[in-house]
Amino acid sequence: MPASVKQIALRTIDLEARSIDGLSAFVNKDFENAVKSIAESKGRVVVSGIGKSAIIAQKIAATLNSTGTPSLFMHAADAIHGDLGMIQQEDVVIVISKSGESPEIKVLIPLIRNFGNTIIAIAGNSDSFLAKNAHYLINTTVSQEACPNNLAPTTSTTAQLVMGDALAICLMELKGFQSDDFAKFHPGGALGKKLYLRVADLCANNEKPQVLASQSLKEVIMEMTKKRLGVTAVVDNSGILLGIITDGDLRRMLEKDADINTIKAEAIMTKNPKTISESELAVNALDLLRRYEISQLAVTDNGKYAGIIHLHDLIREGLI
């Protein structure tokens, strides 16, 4: 009786998890030297492989690029038919192979060595041609593929990917690569917006409702209606923010027994409202809105009123 789908999936996950855990033993002097050789290089990282390892090589190159280590992918088969011209004098070359004995690898490695480039092997066989002819070996030996026939690259490619990620993160931290640097390489989509979009970028597109503290209730309502943000700032003659008035403030005022003909803005406003500087990241505005369960924030520039940022602005930009 064949195992259930759930049993097969759980067995696969368990095999791969145990293999990844075993990689800790291979974070050794060779691994450290491989990281240092890349960090100290004035060139790029060229990542190569064949078959499934080539797919992993592409991903590792992409991860290195996005974390501050200039890299490119070179297919091992294409390399020996002209793409070797991609390799420049000071580049470090990473070659990935489970067996380390593929015919293309055996042709490629001596050619790279003749160029004088540093070679880092990511291989699952420490006795292989690749391992013995590389300057540094990042060992990805696994005891068993997740494939029931122990043939299809599954666990082995996962191990390659994990060691590639470990390499990239080590380089990232050695170089002091920060979120601002990350944003430069990820300007698109929600991720990029979280890293670079500023409050000023959003509030500049909104109306800027404001009244003086001495203005009447009628003038407050007219300003809020005209600007259609459900709020108005209360400022002094020099533009310093004194408070804000929201729809809720108006409703609470109307519930009281007060003479609406004599009420001024300063009597309704909420003093010391929640604010955010226009230079702050928009995602920080989102954090404040969520923390205080409000829908808008007054934006300031050195204490002066600069506008309003609304929850809808953040929704529209895809930050939620």
N, C-alpha and C positions, 0 to 999 in steps of 0.2 A: 504494500500500500504506500503510494507516494506521500511525502510530507505535505502538510497544508501550506498554503501560500504564506500564512503568518509565520509558520515555523521556518520556512526557507528564508524569509526576509530577516527574521531575528537572528538566524544562524549567520547570515551574511554580515549583518551589522556587528555581531559579536566577533567574528573573525577579523574584520577590518579594524575594529576598536582595539583588539588585543595586539594586532600588528603595529598599529600606530603607537601604542604604549611602549612597545619594544624598541622604538626608534630612539628613545632617550639614551640608550647605551651607545649610540653612534654619534652623539654630540660630543666630539672629542677634539684633540689637538688639530687634526686635519680640518675639521669643520671650522674651528676658530681661525685657522690660517687662511682658509678659503674666504671667509668673511673679510679678513684684513686685506687680502690681496685685491679684492674688489674695492674696498673702501679707499685704499691707497692708490688705486689705478687712476690715471688721467684719461683713460679711454672709456669705452662703453662695455656692456656685457652682451655677448652674443650667445644666445641659448639655442642649442640644436638637439635633434633627436630624430628618430624614425618610427613609423607606426604609431601606436598609442602613445608612446613616449614623446612623439613630436607634438601631439595635442597638449600634453602636459607642459612641454617646453613653451608653447605659445602662451599658455596661461601664466607661467612663471615670468616670462618676459613682460607680459601686461602688468602683473603685480609689481614688478621692479620699477617699471616706468611710472606707475601711479604713486609710488612711494619714494620717488626721488633718485632712483638709480637708472640712468639712461640705458635702455636695452633694446635689442631687436632679435627677432626669431629667424633662424636659418635652418631650413629642412636639410637633413643630412644627405639625402639622395640628390637634392638640387645643388648642394655645396660642391660635390665632386663633378658637377657638370656646369660650373661657371659661377655659382653663387659664393664661392670662396672669396671673391673680390669684395664682399661685404665686410670682411674682417680687416680692421686697421691695425697699425703697428702696436698700439698700447691697449688694445682691447683684451679683456679676459673672456675666455670661451668656456661655457658650461655645456657639457655633452651628457645627455640623459639616455640610459639604456638599462633594461632589466638584466639582460644576459651579459652585456658588454662585449659581445662576440659577433654582432651583426656584420655582414660583409661590408656594408657602407661605412660602418664605424671604423673598421680595420683599415679602410682606405683613407678615411678622413683624418684620423688622429696623427699619423706621421706627417701629413701635409701641414697641419696646424703647428706641430712641433718644429717643423722646418722654418715656419714664419717667426718662431720665437715667442709666441703668445703663451700666457699662462693657461693651463687647461685644468678645469675642475670637473671631475667625473661625479655624476649622480647615478650610481649603479647598484644592482642587487646581487652582484657577484664580485667579491673582493679579489678573486683570483683571475678575473677576466683580463683580456687584452686592454680594454678601456681603463680598468682600475690600475693596472700596472704601468700604463703609459701616461697617466695623468699626473699632474703635480700634486693635486689634492683629491682625496676620495671622500665623498659624502655617501656613506653606506645606507642603502635602502633595502637591505635583505629582509625578506619576509618568509615565514615558515610555510605559508600555504596561500594560494589564491582562493578567493571566495567561490570561484567557479568549481562546481562539483568534480570536474575532470582535472582540476588544478592546471588549467591551460590558459583560459582567457585572462588577459591582464585586468585585474580588478583590485585586489589588495595591493599589488605592487605599484600600480599607478597612483593609488591613494597615498602610499608612502612617499612617492616622488613629489606629489603635490604638497604634502605636509612639510617635507624638508625644504622645498622651494619657498614656502611661506615663511618658515623659520629663518631662512637665509635673508629674505626680503625685510622681515621685521627687525632683525639684528642690524642690518644696514640702515634702516630707517631711523632707529634709535641712536646709532653711532653718529649719524649725520645731524641729529637734532631736528629731524623733519617734523614740523608742527602742523596744526590744523590749517593755519593760514597758507602754508605751502601746499597742503593737500587740496585746498580750494582752487588754487591756480590750475591744477590739472584735472579738476572735476567741476567745471563751470555749469554743466548742464544738469537738468532734472532737479528733483527735490533735494538730493544730497548736496549738490552744488549751491543751491539757494540757502540751505541751512548754514553753509560755511562762508558765504560772501554777502548775501543780501542784508542790507542795513535798514534800520527803521526809517532813515531819511529817504531811502528809495521808495518807500511805500506811502509815507504821510505826505510827500510832495504831490502825489496825485489826488489827494483829498481836498475838500474844502477846508477852510480854517475858521470855524465858528468862534467868535469871541465877543464879549461885552465888557464894559467897564463896571466896576463894583456899584456905581451909582445909578446904573440904568434900571428902568422900570421892568416889571414883570412882563408887560406887553412887549417890550423890546427884546426881552430874553426869549419869549415864545416865538416872535417873528424871526430872530436869528437862528434858532434851532430848526424852525420849519423851513427856512430858506436854504440852510446848509445840509439838512437831511442826514445828519449823523447821529441824531438822538442825544446830542450833548453839545454844550458850549463851554468854552473856557471863560473864566473871569480874570481879567488882567488889570494892572494899574496903567497909568499914563505912559510908563516907559516899557510896557510889554512884559513885565514880570508876572508870572503866573501866581494868582492868589487862591484860586480854587476852580472847581468845575460844577456845572449844573447838568444833571441828567434828566431823562424823562421820569425816572423814579423820584427824583427830588421834587419835581413839579407835582406829581400825584400826591406825595406825602404832604406838601404844602397846602394843596387844595382840600385835604381831609381835615385841616385845622380851621378853627374859627378865626380867620384873619381877614383884614381888609386888603383885598387884592389890588386895590387902586393905589395903595401907598407902599406896597412891598418893593424892595430894591433887590438887585442881584446878590448883593453881599449877604442878605438875610437868608437866602435859599441855598447858596453854594456850599459844597463840601470843601472844607479847608484841608490843606495838606493832602491833596489827592495822590493816588498812585501815578507815578510818572516814569518815563524812560528817556534817556538821552537819545538824540537823533543819530548818534554815532554807534549805538549799540547794534548788535546783530538782531535781525528780525525774529530769529528763533528764541532769543531771550525775552522779547515782548510776549511771545506765545506762552513761555513759562510763567510770566507774571499774570497773564490773563487767566491761565488755568489755576494758579495758586490761589488767587483772590476771587475766582469765579465771577469775573466781570467781562464786559464785552468790548471795552475801549480803554485806551490809555492816553493821557496827555503827553505830548512829546515836548521836550525842552532842549534848549541850546544855551548852556551856561546860565541856567535859571530863567531864561526868557522863553516864553511860549512859542513853540515852533509848529504846532499842528496836532492832529489826532491820528492815532493808528487804531483801526478797528479789527475785530476778530474776522470779519468778512475779508479784509485785505489778506490775511494770512491763509484763509481757506482758498481764496482765489489764486494765490501763488503756489498752492499745493503743499504747504508746510504742515498741513493737518491731514 
